[in-house]
């Protein structure tokens, strides 16, 4: 009996150890990080302007259309006594400015403080996270609003008051603050001011890749992927500078959008 017990004890020890190693390996290959202010680093966000060429293709081999040039400026400032990062955006199409944005967020955590957005066709909206106030085209949002769009915008905005969220309109900057490593999935608590309430959005580091830069120099990149119904996105993010260098996006399998970081502009 003792020999039999010893025999089976060794068997279960080996089996248990194997299971633990398997679970550990699986956990390492499927690591998930819920993004919060504690695992963000804004060191890669440098003062200055970044420029992107943005365009669509109606199919893979089609000519480029709906071309825009984006300028995104980063500046570290004092905002009402708080260390902050101000990011301004200007989107140009072929002959005019179609969209401008001023966003202010915490210098360490990227939590939003302020967001003002203007669209050529829609007008201006402002969301003040510190004052917990918002307005659309000069009219204050409140609990008294009855129109569907204004009510939804206000209720979604209120969801951000008691939790951590990141401004989805600053995704190109937010990606530069993430703790990249192989096979990790980031759950990012994104909120687009004026849109739906905050939600956790999954982005996965699917591997590494290279882009060819000037002087035939290869740029080593992380490949960051995101999928939702009818949408696939692949971001190339420099391992050295953590800048977003390129986006390849497929929409409903029929339309393609690209964002290309430019090295300079006038």
N, C-alpha and C positions, 0 to 999 in steps of 0.2 A: 504493500500500500504506500509506504513512504516514497519508494522509487517511482511509482506511478504518479504520485502527487508532484514530485520534483520534475518529472518529465513534462507534465502538462503545465506546470508553473513556468518553466522555461519557454514553452510554446506561446503562452499568453503574453509573457514579457516581450518576446520578439514581435508578436502580432501588434501589441499595444504601441511599441516603439515605432513600428512601421507606419501605423495609422497616424501617430503624432508627426512623423517626418513628412508624410504625404499631405496632411492638413497644413503644416507649416509651409511647405513648398507651394501649395495652392494659394495660401494667403499672400505669400511673397509675389506670386505671379499675378494676383488679382487685388493688389493693394488699392484701397479707396481712402481718399482724404476729404473730409468735409471742411471746406475752406472757411476760415474765420479770421479775425484780426490777429490771432496768435501765430498763424502759419503763413502770413504774407510778409514779403520784404520789398520795400519800395526803392531799394538802393539802385536798381537798374534804371529807374526813371530819372533821366538827366534833363536839366533845363535846356530848352531849345525847341526848334521846329522839326517836325517829321512830315514827309509828303508822300502821298499815295496816289497811284493811278488806279482808278476803279472803272471797270467796264463789264458789259454782258456779251455773251454769244448765244444766239438762238439755237445753235447746235455746235458740236465740238469743233468742226472745221469751218464754221461760219466766220464772217468778218466781225470785227469788234463794233459794238453799238452802245448807245447811252453812256458815253464816256464822261467821267467826272474826275476832277483833281481835288484831293482832300489835303488840307493843311491842318495839322494838329500841333498846338504849341503847349509845352509843359513849363510851368513856372512854380517854384516854391515860394510861398507867401505867408504872411501873418494874416489870419482871418478872424476878426473879432477876438484877438488875443490867443488864438489857437494856431499851432503850426499846421500848415495846409499845403496842398498841391492844387494849383489852378490849371485846368486844361481847357483850352479854347479850340474850337473847330470851325473851319470854313470850307464848305463844299461848293465847288464851281462846276457848272456844266459848260456847254460850248460857248455861251455868250453872257452868262450872268451867275450871280451867287444865288443858290437855291436853299441853303441851310446854314445857319450859324448856331453855335452852342457855347455857353460858358458853364463849366462845371467846377465845383470846389469840393474837395474831399480831405479827410484826415491824412496828414503827412505820413503816418505810420501804418494805419490799418486800411486806408482807402474808403472808409465808410463815408457816404455822401453827406455834405453839409448844405450844398446849394446846387441848383440846376436850372438854367434858363435856356430855352430852345426857341428858335424862330425858323419857320418854314415859309417859303415863298407863297404857297397856296393856302396855308392854314393859320398863319399869324404866330403869335408869341404865347408861350406858357412859362410859368415860373414855379418852382418847387423849392421851398425853404425848409430844409429838414430840421434845422436848429430851432426855428420859430414855429415849426409845425403849421405852416401856412402855404397856400397855393392859389394861383389864379390863372385863368385862361383868357387871353385877349382883354386883360384889364379887369375882369370880373372875378371876384374872390370865390373860391370853392368852399362849401360848407355842408353841414348835415342837412341843411334846408333845401339843397338842390334836389330837383325832381326829374330833370331831363336825364335820360339813360346814360349818355356819354359822360356828362359832368359827375353824376353820382358814382359811376364806376371808377372814374379817375380819382375821386376823393377817397372812396373807401379803400382802393388799392394803396394809395399814398399813406393812409392811416396805419396800414399793416406794417409799415417800415419803422414806426415810432418806437416800438418796444423790442426790436430784434436787430441782428446784424444783417446787412444786405450790401451789395455792390452795384454800382451804376452800370447797367448793361450797355449803355451808350458809350462807355469807356472800355469796351472789351479789349481793344488792341493794347491799351495800357495795363489793364488788369492782368492779362496773360503774362506780362513781363514781371509780375510780382509773385508768381506761383512757384512752389518748391518742386521743380521738375526732376523726375527720375523715370527710369524705364518701367513700363507696364502699370503706371499708376492712373487711377481715375479720380479726377477732381469733381467734387460736388460743389458747384459755385452758386451761392444764394443771390441770384441776379434779380434786379428790379429795373424796368425801363420806365422812367418818370412819365406819367400820363397814360400809361398802358395798364396791363393786368397786374394783379398783386404779385409780390415776390415769390419766386419759386426756385427750387434747387435744380440746376442744370448740369448734366454730366458731360465732361470732356475727358477723353482718354489719351494718354501718351502711348501711341501705338508702335513707336519705334524711332529710328533715326533716318535721316536722309540728307542729301546735299543739294545745294544750289550753286550754280556757276556764277561767280562775281566777276568784277573787272580784272584784267590781266590774267584771265583763266585761273583764278584762285577759287578753289572749292570752299564753300561755307557749310560747316557742319551744323545740322539743324535737328531739333526735336520735331517730331510729327505729332500734332495734336488734332484729334478727330472728334467730331460731334455729329450725331444723327438724330433727326426727328422726322415725323411723317412727311414725306415729300421733300426732304432736305438732307443733304450730306455736305459736311464741311471738312476741309483738310487745311490746317495752318502749318506753315513752316516757320519755326521760331529759332533764331540763332542761339546756339549753346553758349557762345562767348558773350554776346551783348544782351541776350534775352529779348531782342526786338522781334516783332512780327514782321517777317520779310515778304510773306506771300500767303494769300488765301485762294484755294480752289473750291468753289461751291457748286453743287449740282442741285437744281430745283426741279422736282417732278420728273426727272430723267429727260427733260427736254430743253432746259435752259441752264446756262452756266454763267456764274459771276466770278470775277477775279479782282483781287486787290494786290497791287505790286508796290512795295516800298521803293521810292526813288532816292538815289544817293545825293541829289541836289536839285534845286529849282530856282527860278527867278521870281 
